[in-house]
Amino acid sequence: MPRRIILHPGFHKTGSSSIQATLRANRAALKPHVALRLRWHMKDLLHATRGYSTWRDPISLLKAEHRFEALLDSLPQMPRRTLLLSAEELAGHLPGRGDLADYSAAPEALELFHRTLRRRFPKAEIMVYLSTRAADDWLASAYWEHVRSSSMTLSLAAFTARHAPAAKLDEMRDEITRRLPCPVHHAALEDCQHLPLGPATPLLELCDLPPDLMARLTLPPPANTRLPAPVLQALLDANRQHADDPQARRRAKTAILEQADKA
C-alpha cells in the first residue's frame, strides 16, 4: 500500500507538460520513493474523463470509475512509497473544445477518485495538487493550443470573450478545495518559473523526498512550448481556409509544422 497518494489533475496550460517531462526524465532516481503514473500510462482512463467532461452523464462517470479501478488494479506493490498520478486530462478536456465551457466536471471526477482511493487504501495520506495560471495568459495559451490541435477558427478576441469564465482557475481551485475531504495544494505557473525544477518543484516537494535526492534531480528543456507567432497564424489561416475539408486542413497544418521544425 502506498504511504502517500498525490493526484495532479492539471489544469491544462499551466506547466503540466513540463511537470510530466521532469518526472519522466528523473523516473529512475525517483523510483525507490515514488510510483509514477503519467498520462501515457492511463490512456483508457483519460478517454473516459474527457468523455465525462463532454457528456456529463451517469454512464460516462461510471466508465471513469471502472477505468480508475482498473488502473489501481494494475499497480505494483508500493510499500512506503508515494503514488503520484499526473495528467491534466483527469480534469477532462481543455475548455473551448466544442461546447465545453469550463472545468465544472473536475470536482465531480475528483470526488469519485478520492472515494475510490480512500476505499482501496484506507491508511494512505491522500492529497491533490493543482497548477494554475493567470487568466489572460491561460486564455492565450489555451486558444493557440486549440488552433494547433483542432479546427479552431475563432479569433483570440472572440475566444477570450466566449471562454473567459473558464480562465478563473483560482475559483475552480477553491471549489475543488471545498468539495474534497483532503488537502488541496496549489501553485501558480508564474511563481514557479525560477524554481530549481521549474513548475515540478512544488509537486515534488509534496513527495517528501530525501533532500540529497531533490538536489540531484535534473530539469529538462521546457515541454510543449508555444510556437512562434507566424507559425501559429499560419495554422489559424489553414483552419479557416480548409474549414470544410478536414483532410486538406491536416495536410496543410502538417506541412506548416514540418517547415517550422526545419527552420
C-alpha positions in Angstrom: 0.0 0.0 0.0 1.4 3.5 -0.8 2.2 5.7 2.1 1.0 8.8 0.3 -1.1 9.4 -2.8 -1.0 12.6 -4.8 -3.4 13.4 -7.6 -2.3 16.1 -10.0 -5.2 16.7 -12.5 -3.9 19.8 -14.2 -5.1 22.3 -15.1 -4.1 22.3 -18.8 -1.7 25.0 -20.0 -0.3 25.6 -16.5 3.1 23.9 -17.0 1.7 20.4 -16.8 3.6 19.1 -19.8 6.9 20.4 -18.3 6.0 18.8 -14.9 5.4 15.4 -16.6 8.6 15.8 -18.6 10.6 16.5 -15.4 9.0 13.5 -13.7 9.8 11.2 -16.7 13.4 12.5 -17.0 14.0 11.7 -13.3 12.0 8.5 -13.1 14.9 6.2 -12.4 16.1 8.4 -9.5 12.5 8.7 -8.2 11.6 5.0 -8.4 12.7 3.9 -4.9 10.5 6.7 -3.5 7.7 7.4 -6.0 5.5 5.2 -8.2 4.7 7.4 -11.2 1.6 7.1 -13.4 1.6 9.7 -16.1 -0.8 10.5 -19.0 0.6 7.8 -21.3 0.1 5.2 -18.6 -3.7 5.9 -18.3 -5.0 6.4 -21.8 -8.2 4.4 -21.2 -9.0 6.4 -18.1 -8.4 9.7 -19.7 -10.6 8.8 -22.6 -13.3 8.3 -20.0 -12.7 11.5 -18.1 -12.7 13.5 -21.4 -16.0 11.8 -22.2 -17.5 12.7 -18.9 -16.5 16.3 -19.2 -18.2 16.4 -22.5 -21.4 14.5 -21.8 -21.8 14.8 -18.0 -24.0 11.7 -17.9 -24.0 8.9 -15.3 -22.8 6.2 -17.7 -19.7 8.3 -18.6 -19.0 8.8 -14.9 -19.3 5.0 -14.2 -16.9 4.3 -17.1 -14.4 6.7 -15.5 -14.8 4.9 -12.2 -14.4 1.5 -13.7 -11.2 2.5 -15.6 -9.8 4.2 -12.5 -10.3 1.0 -10.6 -8.6 -0.9 -13.4 -5.6 1.5 -13.2 -5.3 0.8 -9.5 -5.6 -2.9 -10.1 -2.6 -2.7 -12.3 -0.3 -1.0 -9.8 2.7 -2.8 -8.3 3.2 -3.2 -4.6 4.3 0.2 -3.2 5.2 -0.2 0.4 6.2 3.1 1.9 6.3 4.8 -1.4 4.3 7.8 -2.8 1.9 7.1 -5.6 1.8 10.1 -8.0 -0.9 10.3 -10.7 -0.3 13.3 -13.0 -2.4 14.0 -16.1 -4.2 17.2 -16.9 -7.0 15.3 -18.6 -8.0 13.8 -15.3 -9.9 17.1 -15.2 -11.5 16.4 -18.6 -11.0 18.2 -21.9 -9.4 21.6 -22.3 -12.3 24.1 -22.2 -13.0 25.5 -25.6 -13.2 22.2 -27.2 -16.7 22.0 -28.9 -19.2 23.3 -26.5 -17.2 22.6 -23.3 -17.3 25.8 -21.3 -15.3 25.1 -18.2 -13.8 22.7 -15.7 -17.0 22.1 -13.8 -16.7 18.3 -14.3 -13.4 18.2 -12.5 -14.7 18.4 -8.9 -17.1 15.6 -9.5 -14.5 13.4 -11.0 -12.0 14.1 -8.3 -14.6 13.4 -5.6 -15.1 10.0 -7.3 -11.3 9.3 -7.4 -10.9 10.3 -3.8 -13.7 7.9 -2.6 -12.1 5.1 -4.6 -8.6 5.7 -3.2 -9.9 6.0 0.3 -11.7 2.7 0.0 -8.7 0.9 -1.6 -6.0 2.5 0.6 -7.6 3.4 3.9 -4.4 4.2 5.7 -2.7 6.2 2.9 -2.4 10.0 3.1 -4.3 11.4 0.1 -3.8 14.9 -1.4 -4.5 16.8 -4.6 -2.1 19.2 -6.3 -3.4 21.8 -8.7 -1.3 24.0 -11.0 -2.9 27.3 -12.0 -2.1 30.3 -14.2 -3.1 34.0 -14.6 -6.3 34.3 -16.6 -5.1 36.3 -19.6 -2.0 34.1 -20.1 -4.1 30.9 -19.8 -6.7 32.1 -22.3 -4.0 32.9 -24.9 -2.2 29.6 -24.3 -5.5 27.6 -24.5 -6.5 29.4 -27.6 -3.3 28.7 -29.5 -3.4 25.1 -28.3 -6.8 24.7 -29.9 -5.6 26.4 -33.1 -2.7 24.0 -33.2 -4.6 20.8 -32.4 -8.1 21.3 -33.6 -10.1 23.1 -36.3 -10.4 26.4 -34.3 -11.3 29.4 -36.5 -12.3 32.0 -33.9 -10.0 35.0 -33.3 -8.3 35.3 -30.0 -10.6 38.1 -29.0 -13.7 36.0 -29.8 -12.3 33.0 -27.9 -11.4 35.2 -24.9 -14.9 36.7 -24.8 -16.6 33.3 -25.0 -14.4 31.4 -22.6 -13.3 34.0 -20.1 -15.1 32.2 -17.2 -13.0 29.0 -17.8 -9.9 31.0 -17.1 -10.9 31.6 -13.5 -8.7 28.7 -12.3 -8.4 30.1 -8.8 -12.2 29.9 -8.4 -12.2 26.3 -9.6 -9.3 25.5 -7.3 -11.4 26.9 -4.4 -14.4 24.9 -5.5 -12.4 21.7 -5.6 -10.9 22.5 -2.2 -14.4 23.0 -0.7 -15.6 19.7 -2.0 -12.8 17.4 -1.3 -12.2 16.0 2.2 -8.4 16.0 1.7 -5.7 18.7 1.4 -5.6 20.5 -1.9 -2.2 22.1 -2.6 -1.6 24.5 -5.4 0.9 26.8 -7.1 0.7 29.3 -10.0 2.9 28.8 -13.0 4.1 32.4 -12.7 5.5 31.6 -9.2 7.4 28.6 -10.4 9.5 29.8 -13.3 12.7 30.3 -11.4 12.4 27.4 -9.0 15.2 24.7 -9.3 12.9 22.2 -11.1 10.5 24.7 -12.6 6.8 24.0 -12.2 7.5 20.5 -11.0 9.2 21.8 -7.8 6.1 22.3 -5.6 4.7 18.9 -6.7 8.0 17.1 -6.0 8.2 18.7 -2.6 5.0 17.0 -1.6 6.6 13.7 -2.3 8.7 14.0 0.8 11.9 13.1 -1.0 15.3 13.0 0.8 17.0 16.4 0.5 20.0 14.9 -1.3 17.8 13.3 -3.9 16.0 16.6 -4.6 19.3 18.2 -5.2 20.3 15.6 -7.7 17.2 15.8 -9.9 17.6 17.5 -13.3 15.4 19.9 -15.2 14.8 19.0 -18.8 14.1 21.6 -21.5 10.6 23.1 -21.4 7.9 20.9 -22.9 5.0 21.9 -25.3 6.2 25.5 -25.6 4.2 27.9 -27.8 5.2 28.0 -31.4 6.4 31.3 -33.0 3.6 33.8 -33.8 4.0 33.5 -37.6 3.6 29.7 -37.4 0.5 30.0 -35.2 -1.0 32.5 -37.6 -0.3 30.1 -40.5 -2.1 27.3 -38.6 -5.1 29.6 -38.0 -5.2 30.5 -41.6 -5.1 26.8 -42.6 -8.1 26.1 -40.2 -10.0 28.9 -41.9 -9.1 28.1 -45.5 -9.9 24.4 -45.1 -12.8 24.7 -42.6 -14.9 22.2 -44.7 -12.2 19.8 -45.7 -10.6 18.0 -42.7 -8.1 16.1 -44.9 -6.8 19.2 -46.6 -6.6 21.0 -43.3 -4.5 18.2 -41.8 -2.2 18.2 -44.8 -1.7 21.9 -44.7 -1.0 22.0 -41.0 1.4 19.1 -41.2 3.3 20.9 -43.8 3.4 24.1 -41.7 4.7 22.2 -38.7 7.3 20.3 -40.7 8.6 23.5 -42.2 8.7 25.1 -38.7 10.8 22.1 -37.4 13.3 22.7 -40.2 13.6 26.4 -39.5 
